[in-house]
Amino acid sequence: MFRLIKLAMYAFVGYSLYQLYQGMMQQQQGGGAGAFSGGTSEGGSAASRGQNLTGAGAGRTVETLDNDGGSVRHSVGRGVIST
């Protein structure tokens, strides 16, 4: 029983390492659809931006509704600084 659990743990760790390796290789080759591709809307590739794996850190604008039916736009997400 414990051998089976141990084998399952080794398989899970091995698969995780394989997926990590595949993601890093896809990023080095300039693949745009991988999990590590990041947002490159500022121009340049992810490698030229100093290995910023998670993107630029800009928020997005969302429209919310008030009780009276009016709508207000808010910036939400990473990198949003309220002024």
Biopython code that builds the backbone (N, CA, C, O; Angstrom):
import numpy as np
from Bio.PDB.StructureBuilder import StructureBuilder

atoms = [
    (1, "MET", "N", (0.822, -1.190, 0.000)),
    (1, "MET", "CA", (0.000, 0.000, 0.000)),
    (1, "MET", "C", (0.866, 1.254, 0.000)),
    (1, "MET", "O", (0.630, 2.179, -0.777)),
    (2, "PHE", "N", (1.882, 1.282, 0.884)),
    (2, "PHE", "CA", (2.731, 2.459, 0.952)),
    (2, "PHE", "C", (3.612, 2.595, -0.284)),
    (2, "PHE", "O", (3.973, 3.708, -0.666)),
    (3, "ARG", "N", (3.959, 1.485, -0.906)),
    (3, "ARG", "CA", (4.735, 1.550, -2.149)),
    (3, "ARG", "C", (3.932, 2.216, -3.257)),
    (3, "ARG", "O", (4.479, 2.973, -4.059)),
    (4, "LEU", "N", (2.645, 1.935, -3.299)),
    (4, "LEU", "CA", (1.783, 2.539, -4.305)),
    (4, "LEU", "C", (1.659, 4.050, -4.093)),
    (4, "LEU", "O", (1.696, 4.821, -5.052)),
    (5, "ILE", "N", (1.514, 4.459, -2.854)),
    (5, "ILE", "CA", (1.441, 5.891, -2.538)),
    (5, "ILE", "C", (2.763, 6.571, -2.883)),
    (5, "ILE", "O", (2.780, 7.667, -3.443)),
    (6, "LYS", "N", (3.867, 5.912, -2.543)),
    (6, "LYS", "CA", (5.182, 6.460, -2.845)),
    (6, "LYS", "C", (5.377, 6.579, -4.363)),
    (6, "LYS", "O", (5.912, 7.580, -4.840)),
    (7, "LEU", "N", (4.952, 5.578, -5.113)),
    (7, "LEU", "CA", (5.051, 5.625, -6.568)),
    (7, "LEU", "C", (4.202, 6.751, -7.142)),
    (7, "LEU", "O", (4.624, 7.430, -8.079)),
    (8, "ALA", "N", (3.012, 6.955, -6.591)),
    (8, "ALA", "CA", (2.143, 8.040, -7.051)),
    (8, "ALA", "C", (2.769, 9.400, -6.765)),
    (8, "ALA", "O", (2.666, 10.314, -7.583)),
    (9, "MET", "N", (3.407, 9.540, -5.625)),
    (9, "MET", "CA", (4.081, 10.806, -5.286)),
    (9, "MET", "C", (5.237, 11.065, -6.241)),
    (9, "MET", "O", (5.404, 12.190, -6.712)),
    (10, "TYR", "N", (6.032, 10.051, -6.533)),
    (10, "TYR", "CA", (7.134, 10.211, -7.489)),
    (10, "TYR", "C", (6.610, 10.581, -8.878)),
    (10, "TYR", "O", (7.202, 11.412, -9.566)),
    (11, "ALA", "N", (5.503, 9.965, -9.286)),
    (11, "ALA", "CA", (4.931, 10.280, -10.590)),
    (11, "ALA", "C", (4.442, 11.724, -10.635)),
    (11, "ALA", "O", (4.649, 12.414, -11.633)),
    (12, "PHE", "N", (3.804, 12.184, -9.578)),
    (12, "PHE", "CA", (3.321, 13.558, -9.517)),
    (12, "PHE", "C", (4.467, 14.560, -9.550)),
    (12, "PHE", "O", (4.400, 15.545, -10.287)),
    (13, "VAL", "N", (5.512, 14.330, -8.770)),
    (13, "VAL", "CA", (6.666, 15.220, -8.760)),
    (13, "VAL", "C", (7.375, 15.205, -10.113)),
    (13, "VAL", "O", (7.797, 16.252, -10.604)),
    (14, "GLY", "N", (7.503, 14.042, -10.706)),
    (14, "GLY", "CA", (8.136, 13.950, -12.015)),
    (14, "GLY", "C", (7.347, 14.680, -13.083)),
    (14, "GLY", "O", (7.929, 15.375, -13.915)),
    (15, "TYR", "N", (6.042, 14.535, -13.072)),
    (15, "TYR", "CA", (5.200, 15.225, -14.049)),
    (15, "TYR", "C", (5.265, 16.738, -13.845)),
    (15, "TYR", "O", (5.300, 17.492, -14.818)),
    (16, "SER", "N", (5.280, 17.184, -12.594)),
    (16, "SER", "CA", (5.385, 18.616, -12.311)),
    (16, "SER", "C", (6.698, 19.186, -12.825)),
    (16, "SER", "O", (6.721, 20.261, -13.424)),
    (17, "LEU", "N", (7.792, 18.467, -12.592)),
    (17, "LEU", "CA", (9.090, 18.927, -13.095)),
    (17, "LEU", "C", (9.123, 18.935, -14.618)),
    (17, "LEU", "O", (9.713, 19.834, -15.217)),
    (18, "TYR", "N", (8.499, 17.949, -15.252)),
    (18, "TYR", "CA", (8.432, 17.900, -16.705)),
    (18, "TYR", "C", (7.671, 19.102, -17.260)),
    (18, "TYR", "O", (8.109, 19.720, -18.231)),
    (19, "GLN", "N", (6.537, 19.436, -16.652)),
    (19, "GLN", "CA", (5.764, 20.585, -17.106)),
    (19, "GLN", "C", (6.523, 21.889, -16.897)),
    (19, "GLN", "O", (6.446, 22.785, -17.738)),
    (20, "LEU", "N", (7.250, 22.011, -15.799)),
    (20, "LEU", "CA", (8.075, 23.193, -15.551)),
    (20, "LEU", "C", (9.152, 23.318, -16.616)),
    (20, "LEU", "O", (9.392, 24.412, -17.127)),
    (21, "TYR", "N", (9.796, 22.226, -16.953)),
    (21, "TYR", "CA", (10.830, 22.222, -17.990)),
    (21, "TYR", "C", (10.246, 22.603, -19.350)),
    (21, "TYR", "O", (10.839, 23.388, -20.089)),
    (22, "GLN", "N", (9.073, 22.039, -19.676)),
    (22, "GLN", "CA", (8.441, 22.347, -20.961)),
    (22, "GLN", "C", (8.074, 23.830, -21.047)),
    (22, "GLN", "O", (8.230, 24.445, -22.102)),
    (23, "GLY", "N", (7.598, 24.395, -19.967)),
    (23, "GLY", "CA", (7.255, 25.818, -19.950)),
    (23, "GLY", "C", (8.469, 26.703, -20.128)),
    (23, "GLY", "O", (8.406, 27.708, -20.836)),
    (24, "MET", "N", (9.566, 26.347, -19.498)),
    (24, "MET", "CA", (10.788, 27.147, -19.645)),
    (24, "MET", "C", (11.352, 27.027, -21.053)),
    (24, "MET", "O", (11.846, 28.012, -21.602)),
    (25, "MET", "N", (11.289, 25.845, -21.647)),
    (25, "MET", "CA", (11.791, 25.683, -23.014)),
    (25, "MET", "C", (10.920, 26.442, -24.006)),
    (25, "MET", "O", (11.438, 27.015, -24.964)),
    (26, "GLN", "N", (9.609, 26.456, -23.795)),
    (26, "GLN", "CA", (8.722, 27.186, -24.689)),
    (26, "GLN", "C", (8.972, 28.686, -24.573)),
    (26, "GLN", "O", (8.902, 29.404, -25.570)),
    (27, "GLN", "N", (9.262, 29.161, -23.368)),
    (27, "GLN", "CA", (9.550, 30.586, -23.182)),
    (27, "GLN", "C", (10.847, 30.971, -23.883)),
    (27, "GLN", "O", (10.913, 32.034, -24.500)),
    (28, "GLN", "N", (11.877, 30.136, -23.803)),
    (28, "GLN", "CA", (13.146, 30.442, -24.459)),
    (28, "GLN", "C", (13.000, 30.483, -25.965)),
    (28, "GLN", "O", (13.690, 31.255, -26.633)),
    (29, "GLN", "N", (12.111, 29.663, -26.513)),
    (29, "GLN", "CA", (11.917, 29.619, -27.947)),
    (29, "GLN", "C", (10.959, 30.701, -28.422)),
    (29, "GLN", "O", (10.727, 30.823, -29.625)),
    (30, "GLY", "N", (10.403, 31.481, -27.522)),
    (30, "GLY", "CA", (9.511, 32.561, -27.906)),
    (30, "GLY", "C", (8.096, 32.137, -28.148)),
    (30, "GLY", "O", (7.387, 32.793, -28.912)),
    (31, "GLY", "N", (7.649, 31.064, -27.529)),
    (31, "GLY", "CA", (6.268, 30.617, -27.700)),
    (31, "GLY", "C", (5.323, 31.599, -27.042)),
    (31, "GLY", "O", (5.566, 32.035, -25.917)),
    (32, "GLY", "N", (4.235, 31.958, -27.737)),
    (32, "GLY", "CA", (3.329, 32.970, -27.223)),
    (32, "GLY", "C", (2.147, 32.424, -26.455)),
    (32, "GLY", "O", (1.446, 33.203, -25.810)),
    (33, "ALA", "N", (1.887, 31.137, -26.488)),
    (33, "ALA", "CA", (0.685, 30.611, -25.861)),
    (33, "ALA", "C", (0.969, 29.856, -24.570)),
    (33, "ALA", "O", (0.060, 29.224, -24.032)),
    (34, "GLY", "N", (2.173, 29.896, -24.060)),
    (34, "GLY", "CA", (2.511, 29.136, -22.868)),
    (34, "GLY", "C", (2.109, 29.855, -21.599)),
    (34, "GLY", "O", (1.717, 31.022, -21.628)),
    (35, "ALA", "N", (2.208, 29.153, -20.490)),
    (35, "ALA", "CA", (1.852, 29.741, -19.218)),
    (35, "ALA", "C", (2.844, 30.795, -18.790)),
    (35, "ALA", "O", (2.498, 31.680, -18.007)),
    (36, "PHE", "N", (4.066, 30.726, -19.281)),
    (36, "PHE", "CA", (5.089, 31.677, -18.884)),
    (36, "PHE", "C", (5.317, 32.753, -19.927)),
    (36, "PHE", "O", (6.334, 33.443, -19.861)),
    (37, "SER", "N", (4.429, 32.927, -20.875)),
    (37, "SER", "CA", (4.692, 33.877, -21.953)),
    (37, "SER", "C", (4.596, 35.318, -21.479)),
    (37, "SER", "O", (5.315, 36.175, -21.992)),
    (38, "GLY", "N", (3.737, 35.608, -20.524)),
    (38, "GLY", "CA", (3.638, 36.960, -20.008)),
    (38, "GLY", "C", (3.002, 37.908, -21.004)),
    (38, "GLY", "O", (2.793, 37.552, -22.163)),
    (39, "GLY", "N", (2.692, 39.116, -20.554)),
    (39, "GLY", "CA", (2.124, 40.111, -21.453)),
    (39, "GLY", "C", (3.231, 40.894, -22.131)),
    (39, "GLY", "O", (4.033, 41.531, -21.448)),
    (40, "THR", "N", (3.297, 40.868, -23.437)),
    (40, "THR", "CA", (4.350, 41.578, -24.153)),
    (40, "THR", "C", (3.763, 42.709, -24.974)),
    (40, "THR", "O", (4.224, 42.966, -26.086)),
    (41, "SER", "N", (2.752, 43.393, -24.448)),
    (41, "SER", "CA", (2.116, 44.459, -25.200)),
    (41, "SER", "C", (2.986, 45.704, -25.265)),
    (41, "SER", "O", (2.738, 46.566, -26.108)),
    (42, "GLU", "N", (3.993, 45.834, -24.412)),
    (42, "GLU", "CA", (4.856, 47.007, -24.444)),
    (42, "GLU", "C", (5.914, 46.898, -25.521)),
    (42, "GLU", "O", (6.657, 47.853, -25.748)),
    (43, "GLY", "N", (5.998, 45.795, -26.170)),
    (43, "GLY", "CA", (7.004, 45.594, -27.204)),
    (43, "GLY", "C", (8.163, 44.779, -26.662)),
    (43, "GLY", "O", (8.503, 44.883, -25.483)),
    (44, "GLY", "N", (8.765, 43.975, -27.510)),
    (44, "GLY", "CA", (9.880, 43.144, -27.078)),
    (44, "GLY", "C", (9.404, 41.821, -26.544)),
    (44, "GLY", "O", (8.216, 41.628, -26.282)),
    (45, "SER", "N", (10.329, 40.923, -26.386)),
    (45, "SER", "CA", (9.970, 39.611, -25.871)),
    (45, "SER", "C", (10.153, 39.583, -24.363)),
    (45, "SER", "O", (10.669, 40.530, -23.770)),
    (46, "ALA", "N", (9.726, 38.487, -23.752)),
    (46, "ALA", "CA", (9.843, 38.355, -22.305)),
    (46, "ALA", "C", (11.310, 38.295, -21.882)),
    (46, "ALA", "O", (11.659, 38.754, -20.794)),
    (47, "ALA", "N", (12.165, 37.736, -22.728)),
    (47, "ALA", "CA", (13.580, 37.638, -22.378)),
    (47, "ALA", "C", (14.245, 39.010, -22.382)),
    (47, "ALA", "O", (15.158, 39.252, -21.592)),
    (48, "SER", "N", (13.808, 39.904, -23.250)),
    (48, "SER", "CA", (14.432, 41.221, -23.309)),
    (48, "SER", "C", (13.959, 42.137, -22.189)),
    (48, "SER", "O", (14.557, 43.189, -21.962)),
    (49, "ARG", "N", (12.904, 41.759, -21.492)),
    (49, "ARG", "CA", (12.409, 42.562, -20.387)),
    (49, "ARG", "C", (12.942, 42.082, -19.048)),
    (49, "ARG", "O", (12.324, 42.375, -18.024)),
    (50, "GLY", "N", (14.025, 41.381, -19.000)),
    (50, "GLY", "CA", (14.617, 40.971, -17.735)),
    (50, "GLY", "C", (13.907, 39.825, -17.060)),
    (50, "GLY", "O", (13.820, 39.809, -15.832)),
    (51, "GLN", "N", (13.393, 38.860, -17.808)),
    (51, "GLN", "CA", (12.753, 37.656, -17.278)),
    (51, "GLN", "C", (11.552, 37.979, -16.400)),
    (51, "GLN", "O", (11.370, 37.354, -15.355)),
    (52, "ASN", "N", (10.735, 38.938, -16.803)),
    (52, "ASN", "CA", (9.494, 39.232, -16.107)),
    (52, "ASN", "C", (8.458, 38.202, -16.543)),
    (52, "ASN", "O", (7.856, 38.344, -17.608)),
    (53, "LEU", "N", (8.247, 37.174, -15.737)),
    (53, "LEU", "CA", (7.424, 36.041, -16.140)),
    (53, "LEU", "C", (5.929, 36.310, -16.047)),
    (53, "LEU", "O", (5.148, 35.630, -16.713)),
    (54, "THR", "N", (5.513, 37.267, -15.254)),
    (54, "THR", "CA", (4.091, 37.422, -14.999)),
    (54, "THR", "C", (3.459, 38.601, -15.707)),
    (54, "THR", "O", (2.281, 38.873, -15.474)),
    (55, "GLY", "N", (4.167, 39.305, -16.546)),
    (55, "GLY", "CA", (3.572, 40.408, -17.293)),
    (55, "GLY", "C", (3.924, 41.760, -16.722)),
    (55, "GLY", "O", (4.780, 41.883, -15.846)),
    (56, "ALA", "N", (3.255, 42.764, -17.230)),
    (56, "ALA", "CA", (3.607, 44.143, -16.920)),
    (56, "ALA", "C", (3.075, 44.624, -15.581)),
    (56, "ALA", "O", (3.625, 45.578, -15.031)),
    (57, "GLY", "N", (2.052, 44.024, -15.039)),
    (57, "GLY", "CA", (1.517, 44.436, -13.751)),
    (57, "GLY", "C", (0.511, 45.564, -13.862)),
    (57, "GLY", "O", (0.301, 46.281, -12.884)),
    (58, "ALA", "N", (-0.113, 45.748, -14.999)),
    (58, "ALA", "CA", (-1.122, 46.790, -15.164)),
    (58, "ALA", "C", (-2.499, 46.220, -14.865)),
    (58, "ALA", "O", (-2.788, 45.068, -15.191)),
    (59, "GLY", "N", (-3.343, 47.029, -14.246)),
    (59, "GLY", "CA", (-4.699, 46.593, -13.959)),
    (59, "GLY", "C", (-5.578, 46.742, -15.185)),
    (59, "GLY", "O", (-5.118, 47.161, -16.247)),
    (60, "ARG", "N", (-6.843, 46.395, -15.031)),
    (60, "ARG", "CA", (-7.790, 46.563, -16.127)),
    (60, "ARG", "C", (-8.960, 47.391, -15.617)),
    (60, "ARG", "O", (-9.214, 47.451, -14.414)),
    (61, "THR", "N", (-9.663, 48.022, -16.534)),
    (61, "THR", "CA", (-10.793, 48.872, -16.189)),
    (61, "THR", "C", (-12.073, 48.055, -16.211)),
    (61, "THR", "O", (-12.368, 47.362, -17.185)),
    (62, "VAL", "N", (-12.836, 48.148, -15.113)),
    (62, "VAL", "CA", (-14.088, 47.415, -14.970)),
    (62, "VAL", "C", (-15.196, 48.421, -14.672)),
    (62, "VAL", "O", (-14.981, 49.386, -13.938)),
    (63, "GLU", "N", (-16.368, 48.200, -15.235)),
    (63, "GLU", "CA", (-17.507, 49.077, -15.008)),
    (63, "GLU", "C", (-18.452, 48.434, -14.002)),
    (63, "GLU", "O", (-18.878, 47.293, -14.182)),
    (64, "THR", "N", (-18.780, 49.176, -12.935)),
    (64, "THR", "CA", (-19.692, 48.661, -11.915)),
    (64, "THR", "C", (-20.970, 49.487, -11.916)),
    (64, "THR", "O", (-20.967, 50.651, -12.315)),
    (65, "LEU", "N", (-22.063, 48.877, -11.466)),
    (65, "LEU", "CA", (-23.359, 49.553, -11.426)),
    (65, "LEU", "C", (-23.683, 50.000, -10.012)),
    (65, "LEU", "O", (-23.439, 49.272, -9.050)),
    (66, "ASP", "N", (-24.242, 51.219, -9.889)),
    (66, "ASP", "CA", (-24.714, 51.728, -8.611)),
    (66, "ASP", "C", (-26.160, 51.288, -8.395)),
    (66, "ASP", "O", (-26.782, 50.711, -9.287)),
    (67, "ASN", "N", (-26.694, 51.569, -7.191)),
    (67, "ASN", "CA", (-28.075, 51.206, -6.878)),
    (67, "ASN", "C", (-29.080, 51.980, -7.720)),
    (67, "ASN", "O", (-30.161, 51.468, -8.013)),
    (68, "ASP", "N", (-28.743, 53.205, -8.114)),
    (68, "ASP", "CA", (-29.671, 54.026, -8.882)),
    (68, "ASP", "C", (-29.580, 53.785, -10.384)),
    (68, "ASP", "O", (-30.256, 54.473, -11.149)),
    (69, "GLY", "N", (-28.777, 52.841, -10.824)),
    (69, "GLY", "CA", (-28.678, 52.501, -12.235)),
    (69, "GLY", "C", (-27.494, 53.119, -12.943)),
    (69, "GLY", "O", (-27.224, 52.777, -14.095)),
    (70, "GLY", "N", (-26.779, 54.020, -12.291)),
    (70, "GLY", "CA", (-25.606, 54.629, -12.900)),
    (70, "GLY", "C", (-24.427, 53.673, -12.889)),
    (70, "GLY", "O", (-24.408, 52.701, -12.134)),
    (71, "SER", "N", (-23.448, 53.955, -13.726)),
    (71, "SER", "CA", (-22.275, 53.091, -13.770)),
    (71, "SER", "C", (-21.013, 53.913, -13.507)),
    (71, "SER", "O", (-20.933, 55.091, -13.857)),
    (72, "VAL", "N", (-20.035, 53.263, -12.884)),
    (72, "VAL", "CA", (-18.769, 53.900, -12.540)),
    (72, "VAL", "C", (-17.648, 52.988, -13.007)),
    (72, "VAL", "O", (-17.726, 51.770, -12.848)),
    (73, "ARG", "N", (-16.598, 53.578, -13.585)),
    (73, "ARG", "CA", (-15.439, 52.800, -14.015)),
    (73, "ARG", "C", (-14.375, 52.799, -12.924)),
    (73, "ARG", "O", (-14.075, 53.833, -12.327)),
    (74, "HIS", "N", (-13.809, 51.611, -12.675)),
    (74, "HIS", "CA", (-12.747, 51.452, -11.684)),
    (74, "HIS", "C", (-11.591, 50.700, -12.326)),
    (74, "HIS", "O", (-11.808, 49.849, -13.189)),
    (75, "SER", "N", (-10.360, 51.007, -11.910)),
    (75, "SER", "CA", (-9.206, 50.204, -12.299)),
    (75, "SER", "C", (-8.983, 49.166, -11.216)),
    (75, "SER", "O", (-8.862, 49.504, -10.039)),
    (76, "VAL", "N", (-8.929, 47.901, -11.616)),
    (76, "VAL", "CA", (-8.748, 46.812, -10.664)),
    (76, "VAL", "C", (-7.615, 45.916, -11.135)),
    (76, "VAL", "O", (-7.276, 45.906, -12.318)),
    (77, "GLY", "N", (-7.032, 45.167, -10.217)),
    (77, "GLY", "CA", (-6.006, 44.198, -10.568)),
    (77, "GLY", "C", (-4.637, 44.603, -10.052)),
    (77, "GLY", "O", (-4.506, 45.493, -9.212)),
    (78, "ARG", "N", (-3.617, 43.928, -10.578)),
    (78, "ARG", "CA", (-2.251, 44.150, -10.132)),
    (78, "ARG", "C", (-1.745, 45.501, -10.610)),
    (78, "ARG", "O", (-2.066, 45.925, -11.720)),
    (79, "GLY", "N", (-0.970, 46.171, -9.799)),
    (79, "GLY", "CA", (-0.301, 47.390, -10.192)),
    (79, "GLY", "C", (-1.174, 48.619, -10.177)),
    (79, "GLY", "O", (-0.737, 49.666, -10.654)),
    (80, "VAL", "N", (-2.396, 48.553, -9.652)),
    (80, "VAL", "CA", (-3.289, 49.699, -9.635)),
    (80, "VAL", "C", (-2.949, 50.558, -8.437)),
    (80, "VAL", "O", (-2.884, 50.069, -7.309)),
    (81, "ILE", "N", (-2.733, 51.843, -8.683)),
    (81, "ILE", "CA", (-2.436, 52.794, -7.609)),
    (81, "ILE", "C", (-3.569, 53.800, -7.573)),
    (81, "ILE", "O", (-3.831, 54.476, -8.568)),
    (82, "SER", "N", (-4.242, 53.905, -6.440)),
    (82, "SER", "CA", (-5.356, 54.848, -6.344)),
    (82, "SER", "C", (-4.811, 56.256, -6.156)),
    (82, "SER", "O", (-3.871, 56.477, -5.393)),
    (83, "THR", "N", (-5.422, 57.210, -6.869)),
    (83, "THR", "CA", (-4.970, 58.613, -6.767)),
    (83, "THR", "C", (-6.030, 59.484, -6.189)),
    (83, "THR", "O", (-5.823, 60.688, -6.033)),
]
sb = StructureBuilder()
sb.init_structure("model")
sb.init_model(0)
sb.init_chain("A")
sb.init_seg("    ")
for serial, (resi, resn, name, xyz) in enumerate(atoms, 1):
    if name == "N":
        sb.init_residue(resn, " ", resi, " ")
    sb.init_atom(name, np.array(xyz, "f"), 0.0, 1.0, " ", f" {name:<3s}", serial, name[0])
structure = sb.get_structure()
